[in-house]
Amino acid sequence: MRKVKIANTDWEVSEIALGVMRMNVLSSQEAKSVIEAAIENGIDYFDHADIYGGGESEQVFGSAFTELSIPRDSVFLQSKTGIIPGKMYDFSKKHIIESVDGSLKRLKTDYLDALLLHRPDTLVEPEEVAEAFEQLEEQGKVRSFGVSNHNPMQIELLKKYVRQPLLINQLQMSVTHHPSINAGFNVNRTNQEAIVREGSILEYCRVNDITIQPWSPFQVGNEKEGILFDHPDFIGLNEVLAKLAEKYKVEREAIAIAWLLRHPAKMQPIIGSMNPKRIAITCRASDIKLSREEWYEVYRAGGFQLP
Ligand SMILES: NC(=O)c1ccc[n+]([C@@H]2O[C@H](COP(=O)([O-])OP(=O)(O)OC[C@H]3O[C@@H](n4cnc5c(N)ncnc54)[C@H](OP(=O)(O)O)[C@@H]3O)[C@@H](O)[C@H]2O)c1
């Protein structure tokens, strides 16, 4: 597994991370097998959120991880805060601090390596976020901070008050869902893909050394549309993925992740499989590097035209 450097830290972490949003439904034994498969295949970075499975995902992971007796400092544990599901977003100091305390308890750990603000709260008072981050850092509960689903100006607003560097921004991205890449290709045009929905977030993160963590890298778009493999709307794409998989002697999952890794933004995709075999075949993405021609072939096969 190749490593990716997180700017503004001395961290060299696995370039593929495992997201454990779906771990809540696993038995303790299944969860242990998933964690072991991730580690055996070189993953040392795990993404959580206080809300995944209503907290159950962190709980199941925390117990399994402890039972496996894996040294805490051999992995990076990241969690997220700020969503009250179905009701509101809450970036208040009180909520951020209580949320972290809950995550630490469920994960059975003393500290998080990274804490991300999960989805923008328009009622954010960045002074409060700054106070919460100061307190959490001072108490040794959180080592570093970042955001998720934020656009450039939202990050700038936080940066005006928050002292710590914002290291990470999680964005939904897959071979079929990448509005920030499309917007970059379609500058000065009037088609749908030209719409800058996220304020040039891809370029902003590159300029500011913020690591992008693509989430849901196998989903077509929104979750109702399902997984892109064997999807009837993406037959051509699946043929190209299969052709490249054969060439590199891997599975299509590895090609879909290799496509994200080939981008020079040095992204760290977060895969969400809870299947040890699928985790192993997906991690093979880190063994290969697509050519420029292949990257563009996959892009076009996803149904997008170059201007
Ligand atoms: N920041 C945010 O707002 C945000 C939002 C959503 C998610 N996330 C993070 O991103 C992580 C990944 O999200 P995700 O779980 O949606 O990622 P994903 O890797 O795109 O999807 C994983 C799901 O797809 C299934 N799958 C994968 N390949 C398949 C195949 N070939 N055939 C059938 N099913 C297949 C997996 O099933 P198996 O388990 O059977 O492999 C699993 O249920 C989450 O765990 C979370 O940490 C962040």
The ligand as an SDF file (V2000), in Angstrom:
LIG
                    3D

 48 52  0  0  0  0  0  0  0  0999 V2000
  -18.5090   12.8640    4.6280 N   0  0  0  0  0  0  0  0  0  0  0  0
  -19.6630   12.3890    4.2440 C   0  0  0  0  0  0  0  0  0  0  0  0
  -20.6780   13.1040    4.1350 O   0  0  0  0  0  0  0  0  0  0  0  0
  -19.7780   10.9150    3.9800 C   0  0  0  0  0  0  0  0  0  0  0  0
  -20.9800   10.3960    3.4490 C   0  0  0  0  0  0  0  0  0  0  0  0
  -21.0560    9.0250    3.1910 C   0  0  0  0  0  0  0  0  0  0  0  0
  -19.9790    8.2070    3.4720 C   0  0  0  0  0  0  0  0  0  0  0  0
  -18.8350    8.7350    4.0200 N   0  0  0  0  0  0  0  0  0  0  0  0
  -17.6800    7.8690    4.3360 C   0  0  0  0  0  0  0  0  0  0  0  0
  -17.3320    7.1520    3.1790 O   0  0  0  0  0  0  0  0  0  0  0  0
  -17.2670    5.7640    3.4810 C   0  0  0  0  0  0  0  0  0  0  0  0
  -17.5770    4.9670    2.2710 C   0  0  0  0  0  0  0  0  0  0  0  0
  -18.9170    5.1960    1.8450 O   0  0  0  0  0  0  0  0  0  0  0  0
  -19.7320    4.0270    1.1590 P   0  0  0  0  0  0  0  0  0  0  0  0
  -19.8790    2.8940    2.0950 O   0  0  0  0  0  0  0  0  0  0  0  0
  -20.9510    4.6080    0.5400 O   0  0  0  0  0  0  0  0  0  0  0  0
  -18.6490    3.6070    0.0350 O   0  0  0  0  0  0  0  0  0  0  0  0
  -18.6110    2.6470   -1.2000 P   0  0  0  0  0  0  0  0  0  0  0  0
  -17.2950    1.9570   -1.1030 O   0  0  0  0  0  0  0  0  0  0  0  0
  -18.9110    3.4500   -2.4160 O   0  0  0  0  0  0  0  0  0  0  0  0
  -19.8030    1.6220   -1.0150 O   0  0  0  0  0  0  0  0  0  0  0  0
  -19.7160    0.5390   -0.1390 C   0  0  0  0  0  0  0  0  0  0  0  0
  -20.9320   -0.2990   -0.3120 C   0  0  0  0  0  0  0  0  0  0  0  0
  -20.9560   -0.7880   -1.6560 O   0  0  0  0  0  0  0  0  0  0  0  0
  -21.0340   -2.2100   -1.6420 C   0  0  0  0  0  0  0  0  0  0  0  0
  -20.2640   -2.7100   -2.7820 N   0  0  0  0  0  0  0  0  0  0  0  0
  -19.0170   -2.3560   -3.1280 C   0  0  0  0  0  0  0  0  0  0  0  0
  -18.6310   -3.0000   -4.2450 N   0  0  0  0  0  0  0  0  0  0  0  0
  -19.6610   -3.7860   -4.5990 C   0  0  0  0  0  0  0  0  0  0  0  0
  -19.8890   -4.7000   -5.6410 C   0  0  0  0  0  0  0  0  0  0  0  0
  -18.9670   -4.9320   -6.5770 N   0  0  0  0  0  0  0  0  0  0  0  0
  -21.0860   -5.3210   -5.6910 N   0  0  0  0  0  0  0  0  0  0  0  0
  -22.0180   -5.1020   -4.7520 C   0  0  0  0  0  0  0  0  0  0  0  0
  -21.8640   -4.2470   -3.7230 N   0  0  0  0  0  0  0  0  0  0  0  0
  -20.6960   -3.6050   -3.6430 C   0  0  0  0  0  0  0  0  0  0  0  0
  -20.4070   -2.6090   -0.3340 C   0  0  0  0  0  0  0  0  0  0  0  0
  -20.8790   -3.8940    0.0030 O   0  0  0  0  0  0  0  0  0  0  0  0
  -19.8940   -4.9290    0.7680 P   0  0  0  0  0  0  0  0  0  0  0  0
  -19.8230   -4.4290    2.1760 O   0  0  0  0  0  0  0  0  0  0  0  0
  -20.5910   -6.2310    0.6100 O   0  0  0  0  0  0  0  0  0  0  0  0
  -18.5720   -4.8830    0.0830 O   0  0  0  0  0  0  0  0  0  0  0  0
  -20.9250   -1.5160    0.5890 C   0  0  0  0  0  0  0  0  0  0  0  0
  -22.2490   -1.7720    1.0010 O   0  0  0  0  0  0  0  0  0  0  0  0
  -18.2500    5.5860    4.6450 C   0  0  0  0  0  0  0  0  0  0  0  0
  -17.9870    4.4260    5.4040 O   0  0  0  0  0  0  0  0  0  0  0  0
  -17.9810    6.8500    5.4140 C   0  0  0  0  0  0  0  0  0  0  0  0
  -16.8350    6.6500    6.2270 O   0  0  0  0  0  0  0  0  0  0  0  0
  -18.7220   10.0690    4.2540 C   0  0  0  0  0  0  0  0  0  0  0  0
  1  2  1  0
  2  3  2  0
  2  4  1  0
  4  5  1  0
  4 48  2  0
  5  6  2  0
  6  7  1  0
  7  8  2  0
  8  9  1  0
  8 48  1  0
  9 10  1  0
  9 46  1  0
 10 11  1  0
 11 12  1  0
 11 44  1  0
 12 13  1  0
 13 14  1  0
 14 15  2  0
 14 16  1  0
 14 17  1  0
 17 18  1  0
 18 19  2  0
 18 20  1  0
 18 21  1  0
 21 22  1  0
 22 23  1  0
 23 24  1  0
 23 42  1  0
 24 25  1  0
 25 26  1  0
 25 36  1  0
 26 27  1  0
 26 35  1  0
 27 28  2  0
 28 29  1  0
 29 30  1  0
 29 35  2  0
 30 31  1  0
 30 32  2  0
 32 33  1  0
 33 34  2  0
 34 35  1  0
 36 37  1  0
 36 42  1  0
 37 38  1  0
 38 39  2  0
 38 40  1  0
 38 41  1  0
 42 43  1  0
 44 45  1  0
 44 46  1  0
 46 47  1  0
M  CHG  2   8   1  16  -1
M  END
$$$$
